[in-house]
């Protein structure tokens, strides 16, 4: 048990008992000492939803993912031409299917740290002629068997939006703009004709381009100060947009949140305010000190960072005449703290990790007005929801919350009122036991309520109140849970998965639902048209 947890409800119970003692002593009735009952009253929470209280439109691109040339993500993950499970292009059919079921809306590539040393021209043309290179990011040898055209083919098979990160570490402005030309120019120029020669007569039409990766980190090849990055990225941005004015550019925001991270973002926005369309943030969380409640409280930081960067964007917008907004692309996020490069970043995830993943997604939905792209890092094997080896693939715990969000949580994000008990864990104060986001999809007429019950031991009885009318008689409920927060999945056992059931919610404006301990629940119910 965590001794640092202080239940606010316990404090309230104590206050009540003191008050009772005072009343009794004033009345002269107290002959024995009075104590509050040992067990606290059961929590009862409230969630109020009003379809008119909109935060913003949920961009489906917040359900994105990421593949990097790292460990067994690409080679042995999505691509394994030797495998019996591969299709004619060398892509693993089972992995592709699992990725399709996950609902990946946008797929970032080729890194990550790898991107900062990658020269894209190594990865095009006849495979036997492609050079083998040393990748200094991860200490591997890159065969270049998968390059731009293979990546685009994979995106098309998956039905996902491509998103390329250019090399602003060891790369040049010319390389960046030539890559846009190769992908997006129809024909009649050196690079567009090269693409055609390499077997792609139609342009790849890559709309989303990142201006480098984590350039604020000294682990990055070509790491720069904010000023130097701002200047360098600005020139790359100009050239890339002059090749194709319809592309969207994502500038490197802060990848870590120590030191001068706020200043990094402010400076980058100052340089790129007229050219970047998004600023990228990265966050990995972990339960390093084995403290369940602190770990589940740690997404508080994610929300705080989003709010701070939103403020910086607003500040920047006062200094530009641009008419279009700048958004946040949370283009790397996940739980990651156990498996480093010696284990090829092959984390095995637990139920509590899946709850934190659901909370990340709740943060993105609650900030849907400003977070318009998000990419879980990564898709296969490397800190990933899908694991694959020679014999097949299996799904990690973190697969399920992302799949549920991508499948069900669309439309407008709603500003729900959540009233519940709170706890304190270390530096995370006032953490609500229920972490909630809501959405209304006018297309289907449904409201979706996404709830993590952070309480490890207690179910939380909750009144759910629709303020704008009655709901249908029945709701669909999806639950991700397991016997204990530490349970994990494996190739042979799915201890954590999502369970679906239909529940009677009574067709009125209010219904009650009990959220089980350490669970993630999605309630999907139609609004009544009356
Ligand atoms: O996703 C793994 C690594 O984490 C990425 O290469 C890098 O961008 C981040 O530091």
Boltz pocket constraint, residues with backbone or C-beta under 6 A from the ligand:
constraints:
  - pocket:
      binder: B
      contacts: [[A, 68], [A, 111], [A, 112], [A, 113], [A, 114], [A, 213], [A, 214], [A, 332], [A, 377], [A, 378]]
      max_distance: 6.0
